[in-house]
Amino acid sequence: MRTRKEELADNLQDVKERIVSAAQSVNRDPAEINLIVVTKTFPISDVEILRELGESNFGENRDQEAAPKAEAITATWHFQGQIQSNKIKSICEWADVIHSISSAKEILKFAQSPRKHQVFLQVSLDGEVARGGARPADLAQLADLVNESNNLELLGLMAVAPLGVDPKNAFSDLAQINQGFASQFPNSKYLSAGMSGDFEAAIKFGATHIRVGSSILGSRSPH
Ligand SMILES: *Cc1c(COP(=O)(O)O)cnc(C)c1O
């Protein structure tokens, strides 16, 4: 039987090969793609193994689950879940990068953090803002707020392909939104998009940060 370490190493290698082919297919340098391993629902022991295998960026969706993991393991920790405003203070204690900011209210709260954070603004690609993400028309105002804060650094936009939509169409829309956004905010240099099922499409449309869970760790049991 394979050990968990062998299994994770094989899965990682497979994902990395897929990253390289997707990047090369559109003449991008694979080194531009940052892999964030999404460890939500998986134990600290898996994060330790991934750390030994050389990974140093981990993504989590829930504050309660992530805080003890980040406490145990030194790495760059990414928060990518829906933001509950009463959790922001706690998220600030462990998260280095916040991917899922969608409102001015959230920015003003994160801006009160005692430490610095890098942030992505999440954009909704289907207008269903209840599921997270700002409307494209609201992004400029949010970016201004981030840029006005001393401890938030704008990295770029983040998106999740809507259910039931071909991810290629979703990420093509995202690339267009991002082009306009980055020309207005030249400090926005990155794009967080793509998960296990669609990261190749995301890379083809310019993603620099992909968030991959199940292709590396296996399928998650529902919460
Ligand atoms: C869970 C999650 C991921 C990872 O999803 P997989 O399909 O397991 O790769 C990426 N991004 C967000 C926002 C998530 O919630």
The ligand as a MOL file (V3000), in Angstrom:
LIG
                    3D

  0  0  0     0  0            999 V3000
M  V30 BEGIN CTAB
M  V30 COUNTS 15 15 0 0 0
M  V30 BEGIN ATOM
M  V30 1 C -12.6570 24.4990 -1.8270 0
M  V30 2 C -12.1820 25.6250 -2.6810 0
M  V30 3 C -11.1400 25.4450 -3.6060 0
M  V30 4 C -10.5030 24.0910 -3.8990 0
M  V30 5 O -11.4310 23.2780 -4.5400 0
M  V30 6 P -11.0280 21.8690 -5.2050 0
M  V30 7 O -12.1160 21.6300 -6.1790 0
M  V30 8 O -10.9900 20.8800 -4.1070 0
M  V30 9 O -9.7120 22.0430 -5.8520 0
M  V30 10 C -10.6920 26.5580 -4.2940 0
M  V30 11 N -11.2370 27.7880 -4.1060 0
M  V30 12 C -12.2550 27.9870 -3.2450 0
M  V30 13 C -12.8180 29.3550 -3.0940 0
M  V30 14 C -12.7710 26.9200 -2.5210 0
M  V30 15 O -13.7920 27.1330 -1.6880 0
M  V30 END ATOM
M  V30 BEGIN BOND
M  V30 1 1 1 2
M  V30 2 1 2 3
M  V30 3 2 2 14
M  V30 4 1 3 4
M  V30 5 2 3 10
M  V30 6 1 4 5
M  V30 7 1 5 6
M  V30 8 2 6 7
M  V30 9 1 6 8
M  V30 10 1 6 9
M  V30 11 1 10 11
M  V30 12 2 11 12
M  V30 13 1 12 13
M  V30 14 1 12 14
M  V30 15 1 14 15
M  V30 END BOND
M  V30 END CTAB
M  END
